[in-house]
Amino acid sequence: EPEVTQTPSHQVTQMGQEVILRCVPISNHLYFYWYRQILGQKVEFLVSFYNNEISEKSEIFDDQFSVERPDGSNFTLKIRSTKLEDSAMYFCASLFEASGNNEQFFGPGTRLTVL
Amino acid sequence: GESVGLHLPTLSVQEGDNSIINCAYSNSASDYFIWYKQESGKGPQFIIDIRSNMDKRQGQRVTVLLNKTVKHLSLQIAATQPGDSAVYFCAEARLIGNQFYFGTGTSLTVIP
């Protein structure tokens, strides 16, 4: 069964460093998402991406964040200068079609630890 | 912004009993609602969804009820099994906007 994959499973970085979290969505999906979940808290929407551009973003998704789909396969989330409060699980999700089948498939997540 | 919350943070049920997990949402413009299950160390897993033009939808052992008058959503799990133990999140969205907001989650524990 097709699944969303994410790498790495755990990323440890120093405050101020740049990190890139990688996701491979399900191949025929058209909509892509990043979410984060701080330990013990709810899942928070960061950004949605469709047709090679951001369609929605939350207030969390500030200038330190960017997303890219560089090669039609990978979907990346970059944090330019990490802060301690960026420590969280980051989930990627993909969806085939927003107006029909709306089931988002989530990846297993990347745990980001900022020291 | 939108606000989605859950009435009960934890719920314990006996195996075989029915479970009901509740959720309140605040944005009357939301037209799509989803329930997710999250097991420890894993990403959210879609369970069932419902659009705002419906008030009930049934899946396999699960039923979602939507009361738009009071902005309330519930998930009913029939004959709860140990494998149902997880955190359950509701989420709301506006399909045209393609943005999803999650609630805080309810931890369901099934007692064998």
Contacts between the chains, C-beta under 8 A, distances in Angstrom:
chain1	res1	chain2	res2	distance
A	4	B	43	7.8
A	31	B	98	6.5
A	33	B	100	7.3
A	35	B	102	7.7
A	41	B	104	7.3
A	42	B	89	6.8
A	42	B	102	4.9
A	42	B	103	6.2
A	42	B	104	4.5
A	42	B	105	5.9
A	43	B	36	7.9
A	43	B	38	7.9
A	43	B	44	6.2
A	43	B	89	6.3
A	43	B	91	7.8
A	43	B	102	4.1
A	44	B	102	7.0
A	45	B	99	5.8
A	45	B	100	5.4
A	45	B	101	6.1
A	45	B	102	7.3
A	48	B	98	4.7
A	48	B	99	6.2
A	50	B	98	6.8
A	55	B	98	5.0
A	56	B	97	5.8
A	56	B	98	5.3
A	56	B	99	4.1
A	58	B	1	8.0
A	58	B	99	7.3
A	59	B	1	7.4
A	91	B	43	4.9
A	91	B	44	7.0
A	93	B	43	7.6
A	93	B	44	8.0
A	98	B	95	5.9
A	98	B	98	5.6
A	99	B	95	6.6
A	102	B	32	6.4
A	102	B	34	7.5
A	102	B	49	6.0
A	102	B	95	7.1
A	103	B	46	4.7
A	103	B	49	7.1
A	104	B	34	7.7
A	104	B	46	6.3
A	104	B	100	7.3
A	105	B	46	7.2
A	106	B	43	3.4
A	106	B	44	4.9
A	106	B	45	6.9
A	107	B	43	5.6
A	108	B	41	7.9
A	108	B	42	6.1
A	108	B	43	5.4
A	109	B	42	7.6
A	109	B	43	5.2
